[in-house]
Every structure is written in C-alpha cells, then in structure tokens.
Amino acid sequence: MNWKRNRQANERLYEKAARIRDGKAIGLWLPILEHLACLQYPDAMVDLADHISFGDSLNSFGKQSQVFSAAWLYRRAYLNGSARAATNAASSCFNRNDMAGFRLWLRRAASLGDQESGVLLKRFELRQPHSFARKVRRLRPWPRNGKV
C-alpha cells in the first residue's frame, strides 16, 4: 500500500502523532510513525530516523542495506522526494565524521531544492560551530567572517 492513495488520512495520522509527541495529546506516537513509515510516508520516515539516530551513540545510524535503520529510512524518504531527509542524513554523517557522506547528502539535498544545503555545499567547511562537532574534533572556534 502506498501512502499517496490515502494522502489526507495519512496526513491526519501524522499530525496526530506529532501532537502526541509534543505532549498536546494522549497516546503513543512511535507506533503511529512506524505504521506510516511502513506505508513509505516521507515525513514519518524522517522523524523515525531522527528518533533512532538521536543521542551520543555514533553507531545508531546503521547501514543503508539494514532495513529500518536510520540510514535506510533517510534513503527511502529521499527517494520519495524529501529534501529534509537528505539534510538530516548529511548532519548525521557529519556527526559521525564521515565527510564523504556529508558531501554526498548535501549534494542530494541541494538537488531536491534545499537552498541552505546548496550554500553549505558551495563553501564546504569541515568545521562547524555546533556541539556535536566538538565530539568529532571539528569544532570551529570562532565564526568565519563574522557569520556562522
């Protein structure tokens, strides 16, 4: 079953899961996202991958061939047209110190129309100002040209 058949019903279900996750409704949001991910709903796949790859564990990203790993979910959502999936996969690659993967996913996000990823790809800086960059020894100590 494809998510495009019942687009409105799946969007309502996704919004319900988002309300539950944000604490505005009662219920369990993770099983709803898993159900929508099985239907290949891109936003649910990205949120589920973010949930799986969140935290300090550098091994939680998985492989693209491993079904329902974060890498597999990001790739499937990207193939369904989600630029957010490519951007988040690029961030996960940077946090794992995988610069080739970081550049690849930035290029993929830019090809889907994400302008911020296009700018990052154009100047391709190996050091970033966020906290995960310190863990992989790629923290930029001061903003370059006064801009972050």
N, C-alpha and C positions, 0 to 999 in steps of 0.2 A: 504494500500500500504506500502510495506516495503522499507526501504532506501537501502537495498542491491541490489534491482533489477536494479536501475539506479545509481549505485555507482559513476561512473565518472561524471555524470550530477550533482549529489548532492555535490560531492566534489568541482566541479567548482562553484556551487552556494554558498557553504560555503566560499570558497576563495574570492568570490565577496563580501559577507557580511563582511568578515574580512578586505578587502581593504576599504570598505565604513566606517567601524567602526574606522579604523586607519587614516581616512582623506585622503586617497590616491585615492578615487573615490567619485562620487556624487551619492546620493540616500539615502534610509532608510534601515538600516541594521537589525533593530529589527523585522519587519515583515518577512524578509527572514529567520531569525533564528527561529521564531515561526513556519513558514511553515516546516522547516527542523526538528524541534522538534516534530511536528505532524507526520512526517514520521519516527520518532524514530532514527534520526541521532545522535549518541552519542556526538560528539564534539559540535554540535549546542545546545544540551540539557545542556551540562556543561556550555557553555558560557551564555546561557539564565538564568540558575540557578545562576551563578555568578552575573549577572546583577540584578537579583531580590533580592538576599541576600546581595548586596553591601551596605555599609553605616553603620550608627550608630544604626539603629533600630535592636534590638535583636529579635523582633517578626516577622521579614520579612522572616525567614526560613520556617515557616509553618509546616504542618504535612505531613507524607508520604501518608496519605489517601486523602489529599486535592489535587485535580487534578491541575497540572501546578504550584504548589508551588515549592520553591527551593528544599525542601526535596524530593518531588515526582520526580522532574526532575533528581536529583542526583541519586536516587534509580533506576530509569528506565535506566539511562545511565550506571550505574554499572551493571545492569542485562544484558545490551548489550555488556559488556566486557571492559568498560572504567575504567582504574585504576586512571586516573586523576579525575574522578567524585568521587571516594571513598576518594581520598586525599583531595579534596576540601570540601567534606562533613565533613571529620574529622576536618578540620580547622574551619569550621562553627560551629561545635559542641563545639570546644574549646573556640571559641569567645563567645558562649552562656553559658559557664561554665557548659557544660554537659560532664563530664569526662567519663561516661559510654558510651555515644555515640561516644566520641572521640576515645576511645579504640576500640570500635566495628568497626568503619570505618577505623581505621588504620589497623586492622586485615584483613578487606576485601580488602584494597588496597594492603597489603602485599601478600594476596593470589592470586592476579592478577599479581604479579611480580614486584611491585614497591619496589625497594631496600631501598630507603630512608624511606619509611613508615615502613619497617621491622626493620630498625635500631631504629627509634623512638619508635616503639612498644616494642623492646627489653629493652631499657633503661627507657621507660615510665616516663618521667618527667612531673610533674604537673605544673611546672613554665617554661615559655618561654620568650625569650628576645624581642618579638615584641610588638608594641604599643597597640594592642587590649588586650594583656594580662594585661596591667595596668587597663583597664576598668573593668575586672572581678577579679581584685586583685590577679593575678597570674604572675606578672612580676618577672623575675629573675634579681636581681640587678647586678650581675656580672657573667661572663662566668665561668662555672664549668670546672676545669682542663684546663683553658685557651682556650677552644674550645666552639663554640656556637652550 
